């Protein structure tokens, strides 16, 4: 079998898995929306109570919600991660969130790579898409890694946008795996009461992150 046929089969398999993943997550999202469950994402306490209600299945539901929030912008990632820290504790929450965010990032990248701008424009604001693509232009690998590390940047949208660039899938996966867990580490510790910082202490951290971003 030629290398070209192998690559074609691999691409078809990857596209099939991507379509199934998108369909499952879309079904979960619209089910939550139709039953009014999106309101649970308005507070950490509400989301925590909802996930706890699944008992032994709570970790699996939490992981699915974390994957969905990477792709669907109306679901805020900071609320889900903080709730996970409060519900499962620091280390379990960090593990669940890292697995979920990494998988969600790969799905989001695949959406951008295989579906193109028309679908991306429906998932994110066209103005944000165009502006972020301009930011990613040039040294894409370094810029993407720095933006993932920068606090409060819409890094979930970046995963979809990265699929529109020339970054190879494996390289994107490595960048996401190395850069994205750091924010989850902080949020899981904050939600799990392992870390309590006053506002005056958070300001220097944010300024330090901005300085590193500008330096990069």
Buried (B, 14 or more C-beta within 10 A) or exposed (E): EEEEEEEEEEEEEBBEEBEEBBEBBEEBBEEBEEEEBBEBBEEBEBBBEBBBEEEEEBBEBBBBBBBBBBBBBEBBBBBBBBBBBBBBBBEBBBBBBBBBBBBBBBBBBBBBBBBEBEBBEEBBEEEBBEEBBEBBEEEBBEBBBBBBBBBEBBBBBBBBBBBBBEBEBEBBBEBBBEBBBEBBBBBBBBBBEBBEEEEEEEEEEEEEBEEEBEEE
